[in-house]
Amino acid sequence: MLKDPRVQQLAKTLVNHSIKAQAGENIVIYAQVKAKPLVIALFEELRAVKANAFVQIEDDDFTREMYLSQTEKSLEVKYRWLENQMKDIDGFISIRSLESDYSNSDVSDQVLAYRKHFQPLQKTRLAKKWVLLNWPTEGGAHKAKMSYSKYIDYMLDVMNVDYAKMGQDFEALDRLMQKTDKVRIVSPGTDLTFSIKNINVVPCYGQNNIPDGEIYTAPVKDSVNGTITYNTPSPYRGLVFNNISLTFKDGKIIKCSSDQSQEILESIFNTDDGARYVGEFAIGVNPKVTVPMTNTLYDEKIAGSIHFTPGMSYDSAPNGNDSAIHWDLVLIQTPEYGGGEIYFDDVLIRKDGLFVIDELKPLNP
């Protein structure tokens, strides 16, 4: 098999930077056959550090059939299996290779039941070392409006940025967010205020997501007021939603709308009590990610974007909100997408996608 040096470099990043695999550790690779070149490169890198590598092959059609076949009994049995397996695993490398956002559109109820049932295990998994990425597929190229060849080049370029430098550049923004109380977001259709006071801030530069390039915290749960209108298509639960608008009062979503099914949108925010509150606020800075691709893992890293996420907060930046959902919805604030401002304690820190404070300017593309 012809080796692409960019794939080898990506495997090195995943093993040595993202999960920092150590000798004797058990690392599981979740992947589809489409990602075979990267899986082989990962085996080589894990072998080099003397870690134990395991692979679990997944398939969209198999997964859909699993959802259709699941029963309460099968969920209970699978939970026990995975719970025991989790005890032996030190880290996860999850490689998605999705061809279609609609592959589970007719099993959305089963997907929701599955996620609710396995939510406790998901928290156990997140407490271990893990990293998530997408492998280029022809379906992804179609969504991005690129040839498959150009799409592969683009994705490998985006995934192989200098994460060490990004981590250094995050330090000033990290310090500023740690001492900030009030945040205001202004864009077309958006005027939103909330507090991030005393909530931890987490800079992300290749540890859990590839590509990476965001810094996140969470709003104080009951502090969110106003309206936000997202301008990036978002695939979720078997549909792609456009122009989602959410209105908040004292932290809770009191009104929601989009160009798609109002009934399904309402059902998502009625999943549980926490689904109408926000669990994450993040700022995207990846200089290589500049346009939405209907791929959340990429879109949430767009330089000049934010995401404001209904649902579960992370244990690393907790605000007390728990939910079976965590829906990363993206607002781009570059001039091409209408522009906008971010204010920290009434001071403008970013305008039209570019930081305006000197110590933050190294984060600009």
Buried (B, 14 or more C-beta within 10 A) or exposed (E): EEEBEBBBBBBBBBBEBBBEBEEEBBBBBBBBEBBBBBBBBBBBBBEEBEBBBBBEEBEBEEBBEBBEEBEEEEBEEBBEEBEEBBEEBBBBBBBBBBBBBEBBBEBBEBBBBBBBBBBEBEEBBBEEBBBBBBBBBEBBBBBBEBEBEEBBBBBBEBBBBEBEEBBEBBEBBBEBBBEBEBBBBBBEBBBBBBBBBEBBBBBBBBBBBBBBBBBBBBBBBBBBBBEBBBBBBBBBBBBBBBBBBBBBEEBBBEEBBBEBEEEBBEBBBEBBEBBBBBBBBBBBBBBBBBBBBBBBBBBBBBBBBBBBBBBBBBEBBBBEBBBBBBBBBBBBBBEEBBBBBBBBBEEBBBBBBBBBBEEBEBBBE
